[in-house]
Amino acid sequence: LNWRLSGTSADNALMRSLFISLQSVEMIAQMRVLAILHISICIPTRWLAGNCQELKDADFGVFDMGRTVDLMESAFEKIALDGSLLLDEEFMMNTFEPIMTKVN
């Protein structure tokens, strides 16, 4: 984006505003948090939901998806008490540990 701004002579206020806001520390922090949540929560949840039929041999089905919500709630309550847990890779990546051991 920087090369776009510096390479043109026209004053593009929208592009300049976007560049400034995306460089702010708050936006970078928000993107990092959302990336952590996507990798540690969204992807495993979507995988479990999409593969319930194939996991029937591991005794995991649609009714077990409620357990994933309970595990997420428990993890988010712990994060609410201690925000540094959000940056703890071991804690975040093992949110669904009971389900992983059941499925494996």
Sequence and secondary structure as in RCSB ss.txt:
>XXXX:A:sequence
LNWRLSGTSADNALMRSLFISLQSVEMIAQMRVLAILHISICIPTRWLAGNCQELKDADFGVFDMGRTVDLMESA
FEKIALDGSLLLDEEFMMNTFEPIMTKVN
>XXXX:A:secstr
 HHHHHH  S  HHHHHHHHHHTSHHHHHHHHHHHHHIIIIIHHHHHHHHTTTTTGGGT  GGGHHHHHHHHHHH
HHHHHH GGGGG HHHHHTTTHHHHHHH 
